Amino acid sequence: MNNVKRMAACAVLISAGAAAWAQTAVLAPPQNVLQLSANATVEVQQDLLSMTLNTTREAADAGTVQTQLRTALDAALAEARKSAQPGQLDVRTGNFNLSPRYSRDGKMTGWRGTAELVLEGRDFPRITQTAARISTLTIANVGFGLSREQQSKTETEAQAVAIDNFRQRADELARRFGFSGFTLREVAVNAHLGGPVQPRMMAMDAMAKSSADAPPVPIEAGKANVVVNVSGSVQLK
């Protein structure tokens, strides 16, 4: 019986020792592994215009405010839809809200409401001329960006450059450390927009009338930077 117990104890010790050895082998840090990253930035002209128009109404009761806002928004939508074209000029409503107004002593004095209409697309003249013809809303905000097509195309270009930069840097560092080359272990590729130029309003005297109905709203798009980062590790050999 004692011999059986001794043999079982030895088996447990051997098993535990093997497990500890295996764990140590697994956790042993890899040798000659280099961590690095590389970037690529491509500057591109912004080709997407987003223009927000809005109006504010006030009245003693909420129903009156809501009716006035709806009337103004319906008229603006009717005008905008005349020029709508998918991708070139997309029309959608924005925020529509009502809120009570209070006096300094906390007494409710009436209601205030705001309605928005958003014109967005790649056809800048079509958008600005449409905005100029809408009389029931005024321009509240102008923003620029990249269309999906432009962003995808630019990301592909920046990605190719970033990968080449990563490989060149890995090869250069490998040789400086005395190795002949490397093999890729793991890699991550990330893209984002960085540092777009803020939209600028053109001088009013530089605005040219290109529509018989109304002059276009003066705008000028800037440029955006598409940045791709490639990071990972390589095995030096």
C-alpha positions in Angstrom: 0.0 0.0 0.0 2.8 2.4 0.9 4.5 1.6 -2.4 1.3 2.5 -4.3 1.1 5.8 -2.5 4.8 6.5 -3.2 4.3 5.8 -6.9 1.2 8.0 -7.0 3.1 10.8 -5.3 6.0 10.5 -7.8 3.5 10.5 -10.7 2.0 13.7 -9.3 5.4 15.3 -8.9 6.5 14.3 -12.4 3.2 15.6 -13.9 3.5 18.9 -12.0 7.1 19.2 -13.1 6.2 18.6 -16.7 3.4 21.1 -16.6 5.7 23.7 -15.0 8.3 23.0 -17.7 5.7 23.3 -20.5 4.4 26.6 -19.0 7.9 28.0 -18.8 8.5 26.9 -22.4 5.3 28.6 -23.6 5.9 31.8 -21.7 9.5 32.1 -22.8 9.8 35.4 -24.6 10.4 35.1 -28.4 13.9 35.9 -29.6 15.0 38.5 -32.2 11.4 39.9 -32.6 11.2 43.6 -33.7 8.2 45.8 -33.0 7.7 48.7 -35.4 5.2 50.9 -37.2 5.0 53.1 -40.3 2.6 55.8 -41.5 1.5 57.2 -44.8 -0.5 60.4 -45.4 -2.2 61.4 -48.6 -3.7 64.8 -49.0 -6.9 65.0 -51.0 -9.5 67.6 -52.0 -12.7 67.5 -50.1 -15.5 66.6 -52.5 -18.5 66.4 -50.2 -20.5 69.4 -49.1 -23.0 69.4 -46.3 -25.1 72.5 -45.8 -27.6 72.8 -42.9 -30.4 75.3 -43.1 -32.8 76.1 -40.2 -35.4 78.4 -38.9 -36.7 79.3 -35.4 -40.2 80.2 -34.4 -41.7 81.5 -31.2 -45.3 81.7 -30.0 -47.5 81.5 -26.9 -48.5 77.8 -27.5 -46.6 74.8 -28.8 -49.2 74.0 -31.5 -48.7 77.3 -33.2 -44.9 77.0 -33.2 -45.1 73.4 -34.6 -47.5 74.5 -37.4 -45.2 77.4 -38.4 -42.1 75.2 -38.4 -43.9 72.5 -40.5 -45.0 75.1 -43.0 -41.5 76.6 -43.4 -40.0 73.1 -43.6 -42.5 71.8 -46.2 -41.9 74.8 -48.4 -38.1 74.3 -48.2 -38.4 70.6 -48.9 -40.6 71.2 -52.0 -38.0 73.6 -53.4 -35.0 71.4 -52.5 -36.5 68.2 -54.1 -36.7 69.9 -57.4 -32.9 69.7 -57.7 -32.3 66.5 -55.7 -30.2 63.9 -57.4 -28.7 60.8 -55.6 -25.1 61.4 -54.6 -25.0 64.9 -56.2 -27.7 66.5 -53.9 -29.4 64.5 -51.2 -32.1 66.1 -49.1 -33.0 65.2 -45.6 -34.5 66.8 -42.6 -32.4 67.5 -39.5 -33.4 68.3 -35.9 -36.9 69.3 -35.1 -37.5 70.4 -31.6 -39.8 72.4 -29.3 -39.0 73.8 -25.9 -40.8 76.0 -23.4 -39.6 79.5 -22.6 -39.4 80.9 -19.1 -39.1 84.3 -17.6 -36.5 85.2 -14.9 -38.9 84.4 -12.2 -39.5 80.9 -13.6 -42.9 81.5 -15.2 -43.5 79.9 -18.6 -44.0 82.6 -21.2 -44.3 80.6 -24.4 -42.6 78.1 -26.8 -39.7 78.2 -29.1 -39.0 75.7 -31.8 -36.3 74.9 -34.5 -36.4 72.9 -37.7 -33.5 71.9 -39.9 -33.0 70.8 -43.5 -29.7 69.3 -44.7 -28.5 69.5 -48.3 -25.5 67.2 -48.9 -23.7 65.9 -52.0 -20.8 66.3 -54.4 -22.4 68.8 -56.8 -21.4 72.1 -55.0 -23.1 74.5 -57.5 -26.3 72.5 -57.4 -26.4 72.6 -53.6 -25.5 76.3 -53.1 -27.9 77.4 -55.8 -30.7 75.3 -54.2 -29.9 76.8 -50.8 -30.1 80.3 -52.2 -33.6 79.7 -53.6 -35.0 78.5 -50.2 -36.6 81.5 -48.6 -38.2 80.0 -45.5 -34.9 78.8 -44.0 -31.5 80.3 -43.5 -28.0 78.8 -43.7 -26.8 77.7 -40.2 -23.8 75.6 -40.9 -21.5 74.6 -43.8 -19.2 71.6 -43.6 -17.0 69.7 -46.0 -15.8 66.1 -46.1 -14.9 63.1 -48.3 -17.4 61.0 -50.2 -17.2 57.3 -49.7 -15.8 56.8 -53.1 -13.1 59.4 -52.6 -12.2 58.2 -49.1 -12.0 54.5 -50.2 -9.8 55.4 -53.2 -7.5 57.5 -51.1 -7.2 55.0 -48.3 -6.2 52.3 -50.8 -3.5 54.6 -52.1 -2.3 55.5 -48.6 -2.4 51.9 -47.5 -0.1 50.8 -50.3 2.4 53.5 -49.4 2.2 52.7 -45.6 2.9 49.0 -46.3 5.9 49.7 -48.5 7.2 52.1 -45.7 6.7 49.3 -43.1 8.6 46.7 -45.2 11.4 49.1 -46.0 11.8 50.1 -42.4 11.8 46.5 -41.2 14.4 45.5 -43.8 16.6 48.5 -42.9 16.4 47.8 -39.2 17.1 44.1 -39.7 20.3 44.8 -41.6 21.4 47.4 -39.0 21.0 44.8 -36.3 23.1 42.4 -38.3 20.4 40.1 -39.8 19.9 39.3 -43.4 16.1 39.9 -43.5 12.8 39.3 -41.7 9.5 37.4 -41.8 6.2 39.0 -40.8 4.8 37.8 -37.4 1.7 40.0 -37.0 0.4 43.3 -38.4 -2.5 45.8 -38.0 -3.6 48.3 -40.5 -5.6 51.4 -39.4 -6.9 54.4 -41.4 -8.4 57.7 -40.3 -8.9 61.2 -41.4 -6.5 63.7 -39.9 -6.4 67.4 -39.9 -9.0 68.5 -42.5 -8.8 72.1 -43.5 -11.7 74.0 -42.1 -14.3 75.3 -44.6 -13.8 78.9 -45.7 -16.3 81.4 -47.0 -15.3 83.2 -50.2 -15.3 86.9 -50.4 -18.7 88.2 -51.4 -17.3 90.3 -54.2 -15.7 87.1 -55.7 -19.1 85.4 -55.9 -20.2 84.9 -59.5 -23.9 84.7 -60.4 -24.5 81.4 -62.2 -28.2 81.0 -61.8 -31.0 83.1 -63.2 -33.0 82.6 -60.0 -30.4 83.3 -57.3 -26.7 83.6 -56.8 -25.0 80.6 -55.3 -23.9 80.7 -51.7 -20.2 81.6 -51.5 -18.1 78.6 -50.3 -14.7 77.1 -50.8 -13.7 73.6 -49.9 -10.4 72.7 -48.3 -8.3 69.5 -48.3 -8.3 66.5 -45.9 -5.5 64.2 -44.9 -6.1 60.4 -45.1 -3.7 58.7 -42.7 -2.9 55.0 -42.7 -0.9 53.4 -39.9 0.7 49.9 -40.3 2.1 48.4 -37.0 3.2 45.0 -36.0 6.1 42.7 -35.3 8.7 40.9 -37.5 11.0 38.0 -36.8 14.6 38.8 -37.6 16.5 36.1 -39.5 
